[in-house]
Amino acid sequence: MLNAIGVQLTKRDKLAIKAESNERGLYTVDDLIKIGEVVYNDRVIARDLVESLQSISDGKDTISSAELRKHLLNIGSIIKLTPEEVNCILSDIGESNINIYDFVSYCISE
């Protein structure tokens, strides 16, 4: 269920959940939500987003707005950003070279 909503658990996380399940029995939906909140929070999302953007920008802390636009338009399978939404995001930032950390902070705060 967590995987279905985009929560990517590590092998270690999965083993811990399985061990706890063997010990105490089945999980309730509330249990799964609590687990999701621990492993998929703003801090984790920010870290993953920074790592992804740095891999796109060859390890730099900045990315060109053109490169970011290209990737923002191509990410997602079910929910995709429209060109208008990407334009709105980039116009809010208003720079040709975007600091990755500032962009991630913007995304998390919005």
N, C-alpha and C positions, 0 to 999 in steps of 0.2 A: 504494500500500500504506500509506504513512504517513497519508494522508487517511482511509483506512478505519478506522484505529485512533484517530482523533481528533486527529491532528497537523495543524494548519492552517498550511500554509506560505504565506509572502507571495509575491507575484509575483517579487520579487527572489530569494528562496530557490529558487523553481522554476527560474528562469533559470540560477542558479549550478549547480544539480544537473544541468540539461540540458547546460550547457557542459562540466561535468566528465565527464558520461557520453559526450559526443561525443569528448572527449579520450582517455579511458581505457577506454571500453567499458561493458559492463553492470555493474550493481551486484549484490553478493551480499546475502543477508538480513542478514548481520553489518554490512555497510556501511550499510544502511537503519536498523538499530537504533542505530548510532552517530550517524547524522544525527538520528534521533528524540530521542536523549538530549541533543543539543546544543540543539535548538529547542523541546523540550518537557520541561522540567525543573521542579523545585519553584519556582524563582524566576519562571519564565515563567507557570506556573500561578497563582501567588500574584498576580502583576501583573494577569493577565486577570480573576481573580476579584474583586480590589479594584475594577477598572474597571467590571465588570458590576454589582457591588453599589452602587457610587456612582451609576451611571446609574439604578438602581432608586430610590435614596434622594435623588434630585435633587441630586447632587454632595456630599451631606453625608458625614461620616465615621462616622455612626451610622445604624442602621436598626432599626425596631421589631421586636420578636420576632414580632408578628402578621404583619407584611409579609414578614419572612424566612421564616416558616413557610409562607405562601402560595406563595412562589417555590420553596422547597425541595420542596414537594409536586408542583409542576408541571414541574420541570426533568427532562430525560432522556427518551429515547424507548425505549431498550432496557432500561437499568437505571434504575429509579425508586426513590426512597426511600419507605418505608412511613410511615404516620402514627406508628407506634411508634418508628421510627428517628429521625424528625424530633423527636418528643417527647424522646427520649434526648439528642440533640444539644443541644436548647434547654435541657433541665434541667441538663446539664453546664455550660452557660454561665450560666444562672440570672439573667438580667437582662431587663428589659422593653425597654430601649434598648441595642442591642448595638453595640459599637465594631467597625467593619468590619475594621480591621487585626488586632484581637484574634481575631475570628472566623476570618479567613483563616489566621492563625498556628495556631489550634486545628485547623483542617481539614488543614493541611499536616503538622502534627506527629502527628496521630492516624493 
